[in-house]
Amino acid sequence: MPTTTTPTHSPRLLLWLVAVGFFMQTLDGTIVNTALPGMARSLGESPLRMQSVVVAYALTMAALIPASGWLADRFGTQRVFFSAIVLFTLGSAACAASTQLDQLVAARVLQGTGGAMLLPVGRLTILRAFPREKFLEAMSFVAIPGLVGPLIGPTLGGWIVEAVSWHWIFLINIPVGVIGALATLRWMPNLRGDGQSRFDLSGYLLLTASMLAISISMDGLSSLGLRHATVLVLLLGGLAALAAYWLHALKHPAPLFSPRLFEVQSFRVGLLGNLFARIGSGAMPYMIPLTMQLSMGYSPAQAGMLMLPVALASMAMKRSTTRIIKHFGYRRVLAGNTLVLGLLMASFALMWPGQPLWLRVLQMACFGAVNSMQFTAMNAVTLKDLDVARASSGNGMLSMVQMLSMSLGVTVSAGLLAVFQGWFATPDPREALSAFRATFVCIGIITAWTAWIFWQLGNETGNQATPEHDAGDPG
């Protein structure tokens, strides 16, 4: 049984503390997207080479999420959560102080190191500090700021760039981080695990090496300027590390993620579907503001405001999603919705500078609603059939895949942009509308193909679809 050295003085204040941590994590995942062109001008970089600012944050979180639970068990939830807030705050200060792209990327890695532990450790604290019958209510409360972060992130980022400078995107985290750190020392219990579990360090290193090598190889041509041979070596090395992890997990008594998880068909299909469908969903928050500012003549604030219909429709759709899944079943909903989502992503290739505002808002809202249903259904089908013994590990793997797909989405779209820029001979980003259009079509095709993965699900109804599977996902 877990042990505690610090009592929880106020359950309500503990919930607010975890909620604010989740808000900070999700806000910084989206707030920079609208600000990238302004940041590029300040740093003397091309706007189409700035994807590493987004990728570094998401990839760092994907790499560290698997270790967060063990760290909390080993050192206590209060200590780890406090360290996470401190690292996140220091990383934010370092981002604001950066004068070169490399410095900014390194600072985002530090920020992501802290961000990776905010939600998992906070969720673990709530699980252990609250009675089982109150856990869903508590997590639903915590999830609300996670939805608000992406809602206001693009708009807030665009407004800050115009009103002051991009540096304040990160500086606003500092006072919040200081207050959060003090509140953690006051109200968060230092819960630990039973101390019997051993961390699978070898498996963790193999899995992390695989994610990093594959991501860097895909980003190599568009951003890092790596030679084709280097990219190929990194890609093959990453795949070899992934295969080595699988063989390692088969023989390890307590692997980081057990291969037994994949014995559950719904988890197997849901996880693979999450991985590939979220590549498109991760690309769009990066691509849309960039297209609007570089090719449509929108200001950062205007581009941010036009992302509001996506978030508002996403939140509105969540009320209907469970009812739709229960009526039609996971297989039909996911296969059909994925096809529609791919078509909507490809439809952004039809945007033109003189497009009526009402049509653009309608397009954004339709995308937000369909994307929201996709996230909820994918999360639910992935976790619904896991037993108690495998639920924690399965949820950890799903969280890792979500962040990895976000990173891959930005990397893939940036790589496609670079390729199409070369094909259409448009070195000036402001004349790259044809390259943006071709990239939207490719991202839509990749997403639509994922419908075939979801078609492998059993043809059951969605009676087990419950909102709690979406509690930790801001999408």
The 8 nearest C-alpha neighbors of each residue, nearest first, counted from 0:
[[1, 193, 2, 192, 191, 194, 127, 3],
 [2, 0, 192, 191, 193, 190, 3, 127],
 [1, 3, 191, 190, 0, 192, 4, 193],
 [4, 2, 190, 189, 5, 191, 188, 1],
 [3, 5, 189, 6, 188, 2, 190, 191],
 [4, 6, 188, 189, 3, 7, 187, 190],
 [7, 5, 188, 8, 4, 3, 187, 186],
 [6, 8, 188, 9, 186, 187, 10, 5],
 [7, 9, 186, 6, 10, 185, 187, 12],
 [8, 10, 12, 11, 7, 13, 186, 14],
 [11, 9, 13, 12, 14, 7, 8, 129],
 [12, 10, 14, 13, 9, 15, 16, 137],
 [11, 13, 15, 9, 14, 10, 16, 186],
 [14, 12, 10, 16, 11, 15, 186, 187],
 [15, 13, 11, 17, 12, 16, 18, 10],
 [14, 16, 18, 12, 13, 17, 19, 11],
 [15, 17, 13, 19, 14, 18, 12, 20],
 [18, 16, 20, 121, 14, 19, 15, 21],
 [17, 19, 141, 15, 21, 20, 16, 14],
 [18, 20, 22, 16, 21, 17, 15, 23],
 [21, 19, 17, 23, 22, 18, 117, 24],
 [22, 20, 18, 24, 19, 118, 23, 145],
 [21, 23, 19, 145, 144, 25, 20, 24],
 [24, 22, 20, 26, 21, 25, 19, 27],
 [23, 25, 21, 114, 22, 26, 27, 20],
 [26, 24, 28, 148, 22, 27, 23, 145],
 [27, 25, 148, 23, 152, 28, 29, 24],
 [28, 26, 30, 29, 25, 24, 23, 31],
 [27, 29, 25, 26, 30, 24, 31, 57],
 [30, 28, 152, 27, 26, 31, 32, 149],
 [29, 31, 152, 156, 153, 27, 32, 26],
 [30, 32, 34, 29, 33, 35, 156, 27],
 [33, 31, 34, 285, 35, 29, 30, 153],
 [34, 32, 157, 288, 153, 31, 35, 156],
 [33, 35, 31, 37, 32, 157, 156, 36],
 [34, 36, 38, 37, 32, 33, 39, 31],
 [37, 35, 46, 39, 38, 34, 40, 289],
 [38, 36, 40, 39, 34, 35, 41, 160],
 [37, 39, 35, 41, 36, 40, 34, 42],
 [38, 40, 44, 36, 42, 46, 37, 41],
 [41, 39, 43, 37, 38, 42, 44, 36],
 [40, 42, 38, 39, 43, 37, 44, 98],
 [41, 43, 39, 40, 44, 99, 38, 98],
 [42, 44, 40, 41, 39, 45, 99, 38],
 [45, 43, 39, 42, 40, 46, 48, 49],
 [44, 46, 47, 48, 39, 43, 49, 40],
 [47, 45, 36, 39, 48, 49, 44, 35],
 [46, 48, 45, 49, 413, 50, 428, 417],
 [49, 47, 222, 45, 46, 50, 44, 221],
 [48, 50, 51, 46, 47, 52, 35, 39],
 [51, 49, 52, 53, 48, 54, 409, 413],
 [50, 52, 54, 53, 49, 55, 104, 48],
 [53, 51, 50, 104, 55, 54, 49, 107],
 [54, 52, 51, 50, 56, 55, 57, 406],
 [53, 55, 51, 406, 57, 56, 52, 58],
 [56, 54, 58, 108, 53, 51, 52, 57],
 [57, 55, 111, 107, 59, 54, 108, 53],
 [58, 56, 60, 54, 406, 59, 402, 55],
 [57, 59, 61, 55, 60, 406, 56, 54],
 [60, 58, 62, 56, 111, 61, 57, 108],
 [59, 61, 115, 63, 57, 58, 62, 111],
 [62, 60, 399, 58, 402, 403, 59, 64],
 [61, 63, 59, 60, 207, 64, 58, 65],
 [64, 62, 60, 66, 65, 61, 115, 59],
 [63, 65, 67, 66, 115, 61, 60, 62],
 [66, 64, 63, 67, 395, 399, 62, 68],
 [67, 65, 64, 63, 69, 68, 70, 203],
 [66, 68, 70, 64, 69, 116, 65, 71],
 [69, 67, 71, 70, 66, 72, 120, 65],
 [68, 70, 72, 71, 66, 67, 73, 198],
 [71, 69, 73, 67, 72, 68, 74, 66],
 [70, 72, 75, 76, 68, 69, 74, 73],
 [73, 71, 192, 191, 69, 70, 75, 74],
 [72, 74, 70, 71, 75, 69, 191, 194],
 [75, 73, 71, 70, 72, 78, 79, 191],
 [76, 74, 191, 71, 189, 190, 78, 77],
 [75, 77, 71, 189, 190, 79, 78, 80],
 [78, 76, 189, 80, 79, 187, 75, 188],
 [77, 79, 81, 75, 80, 76, 82, 74],
 [78, 80, 82, 76, 81, 77, 71, 83],
 [81, 79, 83, 77, 82, 78, 76, 117],
 [80, 82, 78, 84, 83, 79, 180, 77],
 [83, 81, 79, 85, 80, 84, 78, 86],
 [82, 84, 113, 80, 86, 81, 85, 116],
 [85, 83, 87, 81, 82, 86, 176, 113],
 [84, 86, 82, 88, 87, 83, 89, 81],
 [87, 85, 113, 89, 83, 88, 84, 90],
 [86, 88, 110, 113, 84, 90, 85, 89],
 [89, 87, 91, 85, 90, 176, 86, 173],
 [90, 88, 86, 92, 91, 87, 85, 93],
 [89, 91, 110, 109, 93, 87, 106, 88],
 [90, 92, 169, 88, 94, 89, 93, 110],
 [93, 91, 89, 95, 94, 90, 170, 96],
 [92, 94, 90, 96, 106, 91, 95, 89],
 [95, 93, 91, 106, 103, 97, 92, 96],
 [94, 96, 166, 92, 93, 97, 169, 170],
 [95, 97, 93, 94, 92, 98, 166, 103],
 [98, 96, 103, 94, 102, 95, 99, 93],
 [97, 99, 42, 96, 102, 100, 103, 41],
 [100, 98, 102, 101, 42, 97, 103, 43],
 [99, 101, 103, 102, 104, 42, 98, 97],
 [100, 102, 104, 103, 99, 105, 97, 106],
 [103, 101, 105, 99, 100, 97, 104, 106],
 [102, 104, 100, 106, 94, 97, 101, 105],
 [105, 103, 107, 101, 52, 106, 102, 100],
 [104, 106, 108, 102, 107, 103, 101, 109],
 [105, 107, 103, 109, 94, 90, 108, 93],
 [108, 106, 110, 104, 56, 109, 105, 111],
 [107, 109, 111, 105, 106, 110, 56, 55],
 [110, 108, 90, 112, 106, 107, 111, 86],
 [109, 111, 90, 87, 107, 112, 108, 113],
 [112, 110, 114, 56, 108, 113, 60, 109],
 [113, 111, 109, 110, 115, 114, 108, 59],
 [112, 114, 83, 87, 86, 111, 110, 115],
 [113, 115, 111, 117, 24, 116, 112, 87],
 [114, 116, 60, 64, 112, 113, 111, 117],
 [115, 117, 114, 67, 119, 120, 113, 118],
 [116, 118, 114, 20, 120, 115, 121, 119],
 [117, 119, 121, 21, 120, 122, 116, 20],
 [120, 118, 122, 121, 116, 117, 123, 67],
 [121, 119, 123, 122, 118, 116, 117, 124],
 [120, 122, 118, 124, 17, 123, 119, 117],
 [123, 121, 119, 125, 124, 120, 118, 126],
 [122, 124, 120, 126, 121, 125, 119, 127],
 [125, 123, 121, 127, 122, 126, 128, 120],
 [124, 126, 128, 122, 127, 123, 129, 121],
 [127, 125, 123, 124, 128, 129, 122, 134],
 [126, 128, 124, 125, 129, 123, 1, 130],
 [127, 129, 125, 126, 124, 130, 7, 188],
 [128, 130, 125, 127, 126, 134, 133, 131],
 [131, 129, 133, 132, 134, 128, 127, 126],
 [130, 132, 134, 133, 129, 126, 135, 127],
 [131, 133, 130, 134, 135, 129, 136, 137],
 [134, 132, 136, 130, 131, 135, 137, 129],
 [135, 133, 137, 131, 136, 132, 129, 138],
 [136, 134, 138, 137, 133, 139, 467, 132],
 [135, 137, 139, 133, 134, 138, 140, 132],
 [136, 138, 134, 140, 135, 139, 133, 141],
 [139, 137, 141, 135, 140, 136, 142, 134],
 [138, 140, 142, 136, 141, 137, 135, 470],
 [139, 141, 137, 138, 142, 143, 136, 14],
 [142, 140, 18, 138, 139, 143, 137, 14],
 [141, 143, 145, 139, 470, 140, 144, 138],
 [142, 144, 146, 145, 141, 140, 147, 139],
 [145, 143, 147, 22, 146, 142, 18, 148],
 [146, 144, 22, 142, 143, 473, 148, 147],
 [145, 147, 473, 143, 144, 148, 149, 150],
 [146, 148, 144, 150, 145, 149, 151, 143],
 [149, 147, 26, 25, 150, 145, 22, 146],
 [150, 148, 152, 151, 147, 26, 29, 146],
 [151, 149, 147, 310, 148, 152, 307, 146],
 [150, 152, 154, 149, 148, 155, 153, 147],
 [151, 153, 30, 149, 155, 26, 29, 154],
 [154, 152, 303, 30, 156, 33, 155, 151],
 [155, 153, 303, 304, 157, 151, 156, 152],
 [154, 156, 158, 152, 157, 153, 151, 159],
 [157, 155, 30, 153, 159, 154, 158, 34],
 [158, 156, 300, 299, 154, 160, 303, 33],
 [157, 159, 300, 155, 161, 160, 156, 162],
 [160, 158, 162, 156, 161, 157, 163, 155],
 [161, 159, 164, 165, 157, 158, 162, 163],
 [160, 162, 158, 159, 163, 157, 164, 300],
 [161, 163, 159, 160, 158, 164, 157, 300],
 [162, 164, 159, 160, 161, 165, 167, 166],
 [165, 163, 160, 166, 167, 159, 161, 162],
 [164, 166, 160, 167, 168, 38, 159, 34],
 [165, 167, 95, 168, 164, 169, 170, 94],
 [168, 166, 170, 169, 165, 171, 164, 159],
 [169, 167, 166, 165, 170, 171, 156, 159],
 [168, 170, 91, 167, 171, 172, 95, 166],
 [169, 171, 167, 172, 173, 168, 92, 95],
 [172, 170, 169, 173, 167, 168, 174, 175],
 [173, 171, 175, 170, 169, 176, 174, 88],
 [172, 174, 176, 175, 88, 171, 170, 177],
 [175, 173, 177, 176, 172, 178, 171, 170],
 [176, 174, 172, 178, 173, 177, 179, 171],
 [175, 177, 179, 173, 174, 88, 178, 172],
 [178, 176, 174, 180, 179, 175, 173, 181],
 [177, 179, 181, 175, 176, 180, 182, 174],
 [180, 178, 176, 182, 177, 181, 175, 183],
 [179, 181, 183, 177, 182, 178, 81, 176],
 [182, 180, 178, 184, 183, 179, 177, 185],
 [181, 183, 185, 179, 180, 184, 186, 178],
 [184, 182, 187, 180, 185, 181, 186, 81],
 [183, 185, 181, 182, 186, 187, 180, 77],
 [184, 186, 182, 183, 187, 181, 8, 188],
 [187, 185, 183, 8, 7, 182, 13, 184],
 [186, 188, 183, 77, 7, 13, 185, 184],
 [189, 187, 5, 7, 6, 190, 77, 3],
 [188, 190, 77, 75, 76, 3, 5, 4],
 [191, 189, 3, 75, 76, 2, 188, 1],
 [190, 192, 72, 75, 1, 2, 73, 3],
 [193, 191, 72, 1, 194, 0, 2, 73],
 [192, 194, 1, 0, 195, 191, 2, 72],
 [195, 193, 192, 196, 73, 72, 191, 197],
 [194, 196, 193, 197, 192, 72, 73, 198],
 [197, 195, 194, 198, 193, 69, 253, 192],
 [198, 196, 199, 195, 253, 194, 69, 200],
 [197, 199, 200, 196, 69, 255, 66, 254],
 [200, 198, 202, 255, 201, 254, 203, 197],
 [199, 201, 203, 202, 198, 204, 255, 205],
 [202, 200, 204, 203, 199, 205, 247, 244],
 [201, 203, 205, 199, 200, 204, 244, 206],
 [202, 204, 200, 206, 201, 205, 207, 199],
 [205, 203, 207, 201, 202, 206, 208, 200],
 [206, 204, 202, 208, 203, 240, 207, 244],
 [205, 207, 209, 203, 208, 204, 241, 202],
 [206, 208, 204, 210, 209, 205, 62, 203],
 [209, 207, 205, 211, 206, 210, 204, 212],
 [208, 210, 237, 206, 240, 212, 207, 241],
 [211, 209, 207, 213, 208, 212, 214, 206],
 [210, 212, 208, 214, 209, 213, 215, 207],
 [213, 211, 237, 233, 215, 209, 214, 210],
 [212, 214, 234, 237, 216, 210, 215, 211],
 [213, 215, 217, 211, 216, 212, 210, 218],
 [216, 214, 218, 212, 217, 213, 219, 211],
 [215, 217, 230, 219, 213, 233, 214, 218],
 [218, 216, 214, 215, 219, 213, 410, 411],
 [219, 217, 215, 410, 216, 221, 220, 222],
 [220, 218, 223, 225, 216, 217, 224, 215],
 [219, 221, 224, 225, 218, 222, 223, 414],
 [222, 220, 414, 417, 218, 219, 223, 224],
 [223, 221, 48, 224, 219, 218, 220, 51],
 [222, 224, 219, 225, 220, 221, 218, 215],
 [223, 225, 220, 219, 222, 221, 226, 218],
 [226, 224, 219, 223, 220, 229, 230, 227],
 [225, 227, 229, 228, 230, 224, 220, 219],
 [228, 226, 230, 229, 231, 225, 220, 219],
 [227, 229, 231, 230, 226, 232, 225, 233],
 [230, 228, 232, 226, 231, 227, 233, 225],
 [229, 231, 216, 227, 233, 228, 232, 234],
 [232, 230, 228, 234, 229, 233, 235, 227],
 [231, 233, 229, 235, 234, 230, 236, 228],
 [234, 232, 236, 230, 212, 216, 231, 235],
 [233, 235, 213, 231, 237, 236, 216, 232],
 [234, 236, 238, 232, 237, 233, 239, 231],
 [237, 235, 233, 239, 234, 238, 232, 240],
 [238, 236, 209, 212, 240, 213, 234, 239],
 [237, 239, 241, 235, 240, 236, 242, 234],
 [238, 240, 236, 242, 241, 237, 235, 243],
 [241, 239, 243, 209, 237, 238, 242, 205],
 [242, 240, 238, 244, 243, 239, 209, 206],
 [241, 243, 239, 245, 244, 240, 238, 246],
 [242, 244, 240, 246, 241, 245, 247, 239],
 [245, 243, 247, 241, 242, 246, 205, 202],
 [244, 246, 248, 242, 247, 243, 249, 241],
 [247, 245, 243, 249, 244, 248, 242, 250],
 [246, 248, 244, 245, 249, 250, 243, 251],
 [249, 247, 251, 245, 254, 250, 246, 244],
 [248, 250, 246, 247, 251, 245, 258, 257],
 [249, 251, 248, 247, 252, 246, 254, 253],
 [250, 252, 248, 254, 253, 249, 247, 199],
 [253, 251, 254, 250, 248, 249, 257, 199],
 [254, 252, 251, 255, 199, 257, 197, 248],
 [255, 253, 248, 256, 251, 257, 199, 252],
 [254, 256, 199, 202, 257, 203, 253, 198],
 [257, 255, 254, 392, 258, 396, 248, 393],
 [256, 258, 259, 254, 260, 248, 255, 253],
 [259, 257, 260, 261, 249, 256, 248, 245],
 [260, 258, 257, 262, 261, 263, 256, 389],
 [259, 261, 258, 262, 257, 263, 393, 389],
 [262, 260, 267, 263, 259, 258, 266, 264],
 [261, 263, 259, 260, 264, 267, 258, 266],
 [264, 262, 261, 266, 265, 260, 267, 384],
 [263, 265, 267, 266, 262, 268, 261, 456],
 [264, 266, 268, 267, 263, 381, 269, 380],
 [267, 265, 381, 269, 264, 263, 268, 270],
 [268, 266, 264, 261, 270, 265, 269, 263],
 [267, 269, 265, 271, 266, 270, 272, 264],
 [270, 268, 381, 266, 272, 267, 271, 265],
 [269, 271, 273, 272, 267, 268, 266, 381],
 [272, 270, 274, 268, 273, 269, 267, 275],
 [271, 273, 269, 270, 274, 275, 276, 268],
 [274, 272, 270, 276, 271, 277, 275, 269],
 [275, 273, 271, 272, 404, 277, 276, 400],
 [274, 276, 278, 277, 272, 273, 449, 271],
 [277, 275, 446, 273, 278, 272, 279, 274],
 [276, 278, 280, 279, 404, 275, 281, 273],
 [279, 277, 408, 404, 281, 275, 276, 280],
 [278, 280, 282, 277, 281, 442, 446, 408],
 [279, 281, 277, 282, 278, 283, 276, 408],
 [282, 280, 405, 408, 278, 279, 277, 283],
 [283, 281, 408, 409, 279, 285, 280, 284],
 [282, 284, 286, 285, 280, 287, 281, 279],
 [285, 283, 286, 287, 282, 281, 32, 288],
 [284, 286, 283, 282, 32, 287, 288, 409],
 [287, 285, 283, 289, 284, 288, 282, 290],
 [286, 288, 290, 289, 283, 284, 285, 291],
 [289, 287, 291, 33, 302, 290, 286, 292],
 [288, 290, 286, 292, 287, 291, 293, 285],
 [291, 289, 287, 293, 294, 288, 292, 286],
 [290, 292, 295, 288, 289, 297, 294, 293],
 [291, 293, 297, 296, 289, 290, 295, 294],
 [292, 294, 429, 290, 291, 289, 295, 296],
 [293, 295, 429, 290, 432, 291, 296, 292],
 [294, 296, 291, 352, 297, 292, 293, 290],
 [297, 295, 292, 294, 293, 291, 298, 352],
 [298, 296, 292, 291, 295, 301, 302, 299],
 [297, 299, 301, 300, 292, 302, 296, 157],
 [300, 298, 157, 302, 301, 33, 303, 297],
 [301, 299, 157, 158, 303, 298, 302, 304],
 [302, 300, 304, 298, 303, 299, 297, 305],
 [303, 301, 299, 305, 300, 304, 288, 297],
 [302, 304, 154, 153, 300, 306, 157, 301],
 [305, 303, 301, 154, 306, 307, 302, 300],
 [304, 306, 302, 307, 303, 301, 308, 360],
 [305, 307, 303, 304, 309, 308, 153, 302],
 [306, 308, 310, 309, 305, 304, 311, 150],
 [309, 307, 364, 311, 310, 306, 363, 312],
 [310, 308, 367, 364, 363, 307, 312, 306],
 [309, 311, 313, 150, 307, 312, 308, 367],
 [312, 310, 308, 314, 313, 309, 307, 315],
 [311, 313, 368, 315, 367, 364, 309, 314],
 [314, 312, 368, 367, 371, 310, 316, 311],
 [313, 315, 311, 316, 312, 317, 310, 371],
 [316, 314, 312, 313, 317, 311, 318, 368],
 [317, 315, 313, 368, 318, 314, 319, 312],
 [316, 318, 320, 319, 314, 315, 313, 371],
 [317, 319, 316, 320, 315, 321, 314, 322],
 [320, 318, 317, 322, 316, 321, 323, 315],
 [319, 321, 323, 317, 322, 372, 318, 324],
 [320, 322, 324, 323, 319, 464, 325, 465],
 [321, 323, 325, 320, 319, 324, 326, 318],
 [324, 322, 326, 320, 325, 321, 327, 319],
 [325, 323, 328, 461, 321, 327, 326, 322],
 [324, 326, 461, 462, 322, 323, 328, 460],
 [325, 327, 323, 324, 328, 322, 460, 461],
 [326, 328, 324, 325, 323, 331, 332, 460],
 [329, 327, 460, 461, 324, 325, 330, 459],
 [328, 330, 332, 461, 331, 333, 324, 460],
 [329, 331, 333, 456, 332, 328, 454, 458],
 [332, 330, 334, 333, 329, 335, 328, 327],
 [331, 333, 329, 335, 330, 336, 334, 328],
 [334, 332, 336, 330, 335, 331, 337, 329],
 [333, 335, 450, 337, 331, 453, 336, 454],
 [336, 334, 338, 332, 337, 333, 331, 339],
 [335, 337, 339, 333, 338, 332, 334, 340],
 [338, 336, 340, 450, 334, 339, 335, 447],
 [337, 339, 447, 341, 335, 340, 336, 450],
 [340, 338, 336, 342, 337, 341, 343, 335],
 [339, 341, 337, 343, 338, 342, 336, 369],
 [342, 340, 443, 447, 446, 344, 338, 339],
 [341, 343, 345, 339, 340, 344, 443, 346],
 [344, 342, 346, 340, 345, 341, 366, 339],
 [345, 343, 443, 341, 346, 342, 347, 439],
 [344, 346, 440, 443, 439, 342, 347, 343],
 [347, 345, 343, 348, 344, 349, 342, 440],
 [346, 348, 349, 345, 350, 344, 439, 343],
 [347, 349, 436, 346, 350, 439, 345, 440],
 [350, 348, 347, 346, 351, 436, 345, 354],
 [351, 349, 347, 348, 354, 352, 346, 359],
 [350, 352, 354, 353, 349, 295, 348, 294],
 [353, 351, 295, 354, 350, 296, 294, 291],
 [352, 354, 351, 355, 295, 350, 356, 296],
 [353, 355, 351, 352, 356, 350, 359, 358],
 [356, 354, 358, 357, 353, 359, 352, 360],
 [355, 357, 359, 358, 360, 354, 361, 353],
 [358, 356, 360, 359, 355, 361, 362, 354],
 [359, 357, 361, 356, 355, 360, 362, 354],
 [358, 360, 362, 356, 361, 357, 363, 355],
 [361, 359, 363, 357, 362, 358, 364, 356],
 [362, 360, 358, 364, 359, 363, 357, 365],
 [361, 363, 359, 365, 360, 364, 358, 366],
 [364, 362, 360, 309, 366, 361, 365, 308],
 [363, 365, 309, 308, 367, 361, 312, 366],
 [366, 364, 368, 362, 367, 363, 361, 369],
 [365, 367, 363, 369, 364, 368, 370, 343],
 [368, 366, 309, 313, 364, 370, 312, 365],
 [367, 369, 313, 312, 371, 365, 316, 370],
 [370, 368, 372, 366, 371, 367, 340, 365],
 [369, 371, 373, 367, 372, 368, 366, 374],
 [372, 370, 313, 368, 374, 373, 369, 367],
 [373, 371, 369, 375, 370, 374, 320, 376],
 [372, 374, 370, 371, 376, 375, 377, 369],
 [375, 373, 377, 371, 372, 376, 378, 474],
 [374, 376, 372, 378, 469, 377, 373, 379],
 [375, 377, 379, 373, 378, 374, 372, 380],
 [378, 376, 374, 380, 379, 375, 269, 373],
 [379, 377, 381, 375, 376, 380, 468, 374],
 [378, 380, 468, 376, 381, 377, 382, 383],
 [381, 379, 377, 383, 382, 378, 269, 265],
 [382, 380, 266, 269, 378, 379, 265, 270],
 [383, 381, 379, 380, 385, 384, 266, 378],
 [382, 384, 380, 379, 385, 381, 463, 464],
 [385, 383, 382, 386, 265, 263, 266, 381],
 [386, 384, 390, 382, 383, 389, 387, 263],
 [385, 387, 389, 388, 390, 384, 383, 382],
 [386, 388, 390, 389, 385, 391, 384, 392],
 [389, 387, 386, 390, 391, 385, 392, 393],
 [388, 390, 392, 387, 386, 391, 385, 393],
 [391, 389, 393, 387, 385, 392, 386, 388],
 [392, 390, 394, 393, 389, 395, 388, 387],
 [393, 391, 395, 389, 394, 390, 256, 396],
 [394, 392, 390, 396, 395, 391, 389, 397],
 [393, 395, 397, 391, 396, 392, 390, 398],
 [396, 394, 392, 398, 393, 397, 391, 65],
 [397, 395, 399, 393, 398, 394, 400, 392],
 [396, 398, 394, 400, 399, 395, 393, 401],
 [399, 397, 401, 395, 396, 400, 394, 402],
 [398, 400, 61, 396, 397, 402, 401, 403],
 [401, 399, 403, 397, 398, 402, 404, 274],
 [402, 400, 398, 404, 399, 403, 397, 405],
 [401, 403, 61, 405, 404, 399, 400, 57],
 [404, 402, 400, 406, 61, 405, 401, 58],
 [405, 403, 407, 278, 401, 406, 402, 277],
 [406, 404, 281, 402, 408, 403, 407, 278],
 [405, 407, 54, 403, 404, 57, 408, 409],
 [406, 408, 410, 404, 409, 405, 411, 278],
 [409, 407, 278, 282, 281, 405, 411, 406],
 [408, 410, 282, 412, 407, 406, 411, 413],
 [409, 411, 407, 413, 218, 408, 412, 414],
 [412, 410, 414, 408, 413, 409, 407, 415],
 [411, 413, 415, 409, 414, 410, 282, 416],
 [414, 412, 416, 410, 415, 411, 409, 417],
 [413, 415, 221, 411, 417, 416, 412, 410],
 [416, 414, 418, 412, 417, 413, 438, 419],
 [417, 415, 413, 419, 414, 418, 434, 420],
 [416, 418, 420, 414, 415, 221, 419, 413],
 [419, 417, 415, 421, 420, 416, 414, 422],
 [418, 420, 422, 434, 416, 421, 417, 423],
 [421, 419, 417, 425, 423, 418, 434, 422],
 [422, 420, 424, 419, 418, 423, 417, 425],
 [421, 423, 419, 420, 424, 418, 425, 434],
 [422, 424, 420, 421, 425, 419, 434, 433],
 [425, 423, 421, 422, 420, 426, 419, 431],
 [424, 426, 420, 427, 423, 431, 430, 421],
 [427, 425, 424, 428, 420, 421, 431, 430],
 [426, 428, 429, 425, 430, 431, 420, 424],
 [429, 427, 431, 430, 426, 293, 47, 425],
 [430, 428, 293, 294, 427, 431, 432, 292],
 [431, 429, 428, 427, 432, 425, 294, 426],
 [430, 432, 428, 434, 433, 429, 425, 435],
 [433, 431, 435, 434, 294, 430, 436, 290],
 [434, 432, 436, 435, 431, 437, 423, 430],
 [433, 435, 419, 431, 437, 432, 436, 420],
 [436, 434, 432, 438, 433, 437, 439, 431],
 [437, 435, 348, 433, 439, 438, 434, 432],
 [436, 438, 440, 434, 439, 435, 433, 441],
 [439, 437, 435, 441, 440, 436, 415, 416],
 [438, 440, 345, 442, 436, 437, 441, 348],
 [441, 439, 345, 443, 437, 438, 442, 444],
 [442, 440, 444, 438, 443, 439, 445, 437],
 [443, 441, 439, 445, 444, 440, 279, 438],
 [442, 444, 341, 345, 344, 440, 446, 441],
 [443, 445, 447, 441, 446, 442, 341, 448],
 [446, 444, 442, 448, 443, 447, 441, 449],
 [447, 445, 341, 276, 443, 449, 444, 448],
 [448, 446, 341, 338, 444, 449, 445, 450],
 [447, 449, 450, 445, 446, 451, 444, 338],
 [448, 450, 451, 452, 447, 446, 276, 272],
 [451, 449, 334, 453, 448, 337, 452, 447],
 [450, 452, 454, 449, 453, 448, 334, 455],
 [453, 451, 449, 450, 454, 455, 272, 268],
 [454, 452, 450, 455, 334, 451, 456, 333],
 [453, 455, 451, 456, 452, 334, 330, 450],
 [454, 456, 453, 452, 457, 451, 268, 330],
 [457, 455, 454, 330, 453, 458, 265, 268],
 [456, 458, 459, 455, 330, 265, 454, 329],
 [457, 459, 330, 456, 460, 328, 329, 331],
 [460, 458, 457, 328, 461, 329, 330, 456],
 [459, 461, 328, 462, 325, 327, 329, 458],
 [462, 460, 325, 328, 324, 463, 464, 329],
 [461, 463, 325, 464, 460, 324, 328, 326],
 [464, 462, 461, 465, 383, 325, 379, 460],
 [463, 465, 461, 462, 379, 321, 466, 325],
 [464, 466, 467, 463, 468, 321, 379, 469],
 [467, 465, 468, 469, 470, 464, 321, 375],
 [466, 468, 470, 469, 465, 135, 139, 138],
 [469, 467, 379, 466, 470, 378, 465, 382],
 [468, 470, 467, 472, 375, 471, 466, 378],
 [471, 469, 467, 142, 468, 472, 139, 138],
 [470, 472, 469, 142, 473, 468, 145, 118],
 [473, 471, 469, 474, 470, 145, 142, 374],
 [472, 474, 146, 145, 471, 149, 25, 142],
 [473, 472, 371, 374, 146, 313, 370, 149]]
